[in-house]
Amino acid sequence: MSQENVEIVRRACEAYGRNDLDVAYAYLHPEIEFHTYAESPEAGIYRGREAVRKYNEGLVGRFERFRAEIEEIVDAGERVVVVSTQHAVPKGGQEEIAVRMTEVWTIRDALLAERHSYSTRSEALEAAGLLE
């Protein structure tokens, strides 16, 4: 089951990374609980597909160009740790910025049910139960 979870997360993240949001959101559990980064604009907890969609559209809408690249996916059973880099050019800007992201996704009913963000890979691995 855990390899299936990795593939679900990989497909969803790849779709998001190429801005194919309809495909990415099809992987979200209807009752998803989406915890954003504390440093994120409009930081908070978003519940449900539509709330997550609105949050992400608002975030991505701040940029001329946006893409995300997966660096690493770590199997943690019903959880999956994702390390990625998001590349974006702010509206009206020309220089690309890059932000490293670390997330832990929880899978339920073969869908992404919960997302938590962390400052470092070590924090995410610990939260996923892979480090003590």
MITI-91221 format. One record per residue (C-alpha): residue number from 0; x, y, z. Coordinates in steps of 0.2 Angstrom, whole numbers. Layout:
<recs>
- NUM / X / Y / Z
...
</recs>
This chain:
<recs>
- 0 / 0 / 0 / 0
- 1 / 14 / 12 / 4
- 2 / 21 / 12 / -14
- 3 / 4 / 16 / -20
- 4 / 3 / 31 / -8
- 5 / 20 / 37 / -15
- 6 / 13 / 36 / -33
- 7 / -3 / 45 / -28
- 8 / 8 / 59 / -21
- 9 / 20 / 59 / -35
- 10 / 6 / 61 / -48
- 11 / -3 / 75 / -39
- 12 / 13 / 84 / -36
- 13 / 19 / 82 / -54
- 14 / 2 / 89 / -60
- 15 / 3 / 104 / -48
- 16 / 21 / 107 / -53
- 17 / 16 / 109 / -71
- 18 / 1 / 120 / -67
- 19 / -12 / 106 / -71
- 20 / -23 / 110 / -56
- 21 / -38 / 101 / -61
- 22 / -28 / 85 / -62
- 23 / -19 / 89 / -45
- 24 / -36 / 93 / -36
- 25 / -43 / 76 / -42
- 26 / -31 / 68 / -30
- 27 / -38 / 78 / -15
- 28 / -49 / 70 / -2
- 29 / -66 / 79 / -2
- 30 / -62 / 83 / 17
- 31 / -44 / 87 / 15
- 32 / -35 / 97 / 29
- 33 / -22 / 108 / 21
- 34 / -10 / 116 / 33
- 35 / 0 / 130 / 25
- 36 / 18 / 136 / 29
- 37 / 18 / 149 / 43
- 38 / 27 / 161 / 31
- 39 / 15 / 159 / 17
- 40 / 3 / 173 / 12
- 41 / -14 / 169 / 20
- 42 / -6 / 156 / 31
- 43 / -18 / 145 / 40
- 44 / -28 / 128 / 38
- 45 / -39 / 126 / 23
- 46 / -52 / 112 / 24
- 47 / -60 / 105 / 8
- 48 / -56 / 104 / -10
- 49 / -63 / 121 / -14
- 50 / -54 / 130 / 0
- 51 / -38 / 123 / -5
- 52 / -41 / 127 / -24
- 53 / -45 / 145 / -19
- 54 / -29 / 146 / -8
- 55 / -18 / 139 / -22
- 56 / -26 / 150 / -36
- 57 / -23 / 165 / -25
- 58 / -5 / 160 / -22
- 59 / 0 / 155 / -40
- 60 / -10 / 171 / -46
- 61 / 4 / 182 / -38
- 62 / 16 / 176 / -51
- 63 / 20 / 178 / -70
- 64 / 27 / 160 / -71
- 65 / 26 / 146 / -58
- 66 / 33 / 128 / -58
- 67 / 37 / 116 / -45
- 68 / 51 / 102 / -46
- 69 / 51 / 87 / -35
- 70 / 68 / 83 / -27
- 71 / 63 / 68 / -16
- 72 / 49 / 58 / -11
- 73 / 50 / 47 / 5
- 74 / 38 / 33 / 9
- 75 / 32 / 33 / 27
- 76 / 18 / 21 / 26
- 77 / 1 / 30 / 26
- 78 / 11 / 46 / 25
- 79 / 23 / 53 / 12
- 80 / 36 / 66 / 14
- 81 / 39 / 77 / -1
- 82 / 54 / 89 / -4
- 83 / 52 / 101 / -18
- 84 / 58 / 117 / -25
- 85 / 45 / 130 / -31
- 86 / 51 / 142 / -45
- 87 / 42 / 158 / -48
- 88 / 43 / 175 / -56
- 89 / 33 / 188 / -47
- 90 / 20 / 198 / -56
- 91 / 29 / 213 / -64
- 92 / 46 / 205 / -60
- 93 / 59 / 197 / -71
- 94 / 70 / 187 / -59
- 95 / 65 / 170 / -54
- 96 / 64 / 165 / -35
- 97 / 66 / 148 / -29
- 98 / 59 / 141 / -12
- 99 / 62 / 124 / -5
- 100 / 46 / 116 / 2
- 101 / 45 / 101 / 13
- 102 / 28 / 93 / 16
- 103 / 20 / 78 / 24
- 104 / 5 / 71 / 16
- 105 / -7 / 59 / 24
- 106 / -16 / 47 / 12
- 107 / -34 / 41 / 16
- 108 / -46 / 32 / 4
- 109 / -32 / 33 / -10
- 110 / -33 / 52 / -9
- 111 / -23 / 66 / -1
- 112 / -32 / 69 / 15
- 113 / -20 / 80 / 25
- 114 / -5 / 91 / 22
- 115 / 7 / 98 / 34
- 116 / 22 / 109 / 30
- 117 / 39 / 110 / 38
- 118 / 54 / 121 / 38
- 119 / 67 / 107 / 36
- 120 / 67 / 89 / 29
- 121 / 72 / 83 / 46
- 122 / 57 / 90 / 54
- 123 / 46 / 82 / 41
- 124 / 54 / 65 / 43
- 125 / 52 / 66 / 62
- 126 / 34 / 71 / 60
- 127 / 31 / 56 / 48
- 128 / 38 / 45 / 61
- 129 / 55 / 41 / 52
- 130 / 67 / 50 / 64
- 131 / 67 / 50 / 83
</recs>
